[in-house]
Amino acid sequence: MNIALKQEEKVTPEWGFYFYEAFNKPAFEAAFNLEELKKKMAKVPVASLEFHQNRGDFARWIREVFKETQLAERIANICSTDEVLRLELLNALGNPEVAECPECETVSTPVKTWQMAGRPSKSGERLQLTIALYKCKSCTKTFRKVIKKEKIKA
């Protein structure tokens, strides 16, 4: 799948995220967009969250289906267990604009955001980028990150 979807856009059933508690033990819950993923994470058993987080399933699905690489990285870096894992996953999904400072790893919120057109890819598709400017409260380093990518319709 090569298109960047908006977080609220639903994917077809074959691209959905299906929750399991273990191999061959389905949790009988599925998500077809990031908003649904967040709602399902709030109610599935924590064993299911741990199973998928340990395998990197959440980050892979977000990266491959929604092209949200920064959000996927943030989720991949969560190493908690039990209900702390649930809270951290929900927090990451709830606020995709937060970023870690590259110097001191303090979580920061953007001071300013703006949009611009990105360079065309090798296939010729163009993306609109949302860029955020951050100023770390701990070490005062200024940095910026792309927080969203959307396909520009031709």
N, C-alpha and C positions, 0 to 999 in steps of 0.2 A: 504494500500500500504506500504510494508515494505522495499523497496529498496531506497537507497539514489541516487537521480538523479543529474546529473551535471546541472548547471544553464542554459546552452544552450540547453539541451535535452528537446524535446517536450513531453508532456504527451498526453494521449488519450483524446478525447472530454469529456468523463465523469469525468475526473480529472481536466479539464480546469477551469479557473477563469472567471466567467461571470459577467460583470459590470451591476449594477442597480443604479438608482437614488433614488429609494424608493421601498417599497414592490409593486410588480406588475407593476413596471415602469422600464423596461429594457433599458439600454443605448445602446444596440446592438453592444457591443464590448466584445471581449474575449481574454484571454491570455493563452498560453499553455506552456510557460516557463518563467523564470525570466526576460529575455531580452525583451520578448514581453510585460510582465507586466509593465516594465519600460516605453516602448514606448506608451502603452495605457494610463498609468497614466499621461503622458505629454499632452494627447489630450482629455480625457473624461471630462465632466463637473465637476467642483469642488464639486457639490452636490453629485455626485456619490462617489467621494473620501471620503467625510465626512460621507456618509451613511455607507460605508464599514469599515472605520476606527473606527467609533463609535461602531460597532458591533464586531470588532476584526477579521474581515474576512481576511484581508491581512496577518496578522501574523499567523492565523490558517492555511491558505493555504500554506504558505511558510514552516511552521513547519511540517505539516502533509505530504505534497507531496514531498518537497525537503529536508526535515530533516535538514534545516538550522536554528538551534535553536537560535543561537546568533543573526542572522539577524532578525528572527521573534521577539525576545525580543526587539531589538532596534526599530523595527517598531511599536510594541505594546505600547511602551513608548512615542510615538509621540502624543502630545495633542493639536496640533495647528488646526486652521481652515483657510478657504479661500485659497488663493494662497500660503500662508506660509506652509500649510499642503502639498500641491503639491511639493513644493521645498524640504521640509524635507524628504518626501517619496522618491523622486528621488535621493536625496543625499544619503540616507541610502542604496538604491538599487545599486547606482553607486560605492560605496566604502565599500564592506562588511568587510574590514579588520580593520576599525576604531573601537575602543572600549572605553568605559567609564572607567576612573580610579575608582577602588573600594573605594578609600579614599575621593577624592574631586570631583568626577564625571566629570572631565575635559576629553574631547574627545581627544584620542591619536592615533597616527599611529604606526605600528610596527617598532621596531628597527631591528628585525630579524625574519625570519620564517623558519620552517623546517617541514619535514614530518616524520611520524613514524606509524607503525602498531599498531592499538588499540587492546584491549583484545577482544576475541570472545564473541559475545552476547549469550544469553541463547539458541537461535536457531542455534548457530554455525556460524553465518555470521561474517566475519571480515571486519573491516573498516580501511582505511588509513586516518589518521588524519593529518591535517595541523595545526601546533601550531604557534602562534605568541608571541613574547616577546615584551613587551611595557615598556617604561620608561616615566612616566608622566612629562610633562614640568612644571607643577605648583608645585606639592608636591614632585617630584623626586622619588615617589614610583615605584618599578619595579614589574610588574605582567605579567602573561601570560594567554592566552585563546586559546581554540580550535576554529579556524575560518572556518574550512571546514572538512566535513566527506564524504568520498567516499567509496563505497563498493569495496572490493578487489575481483577480479574474481578468482574462484577456479582453 
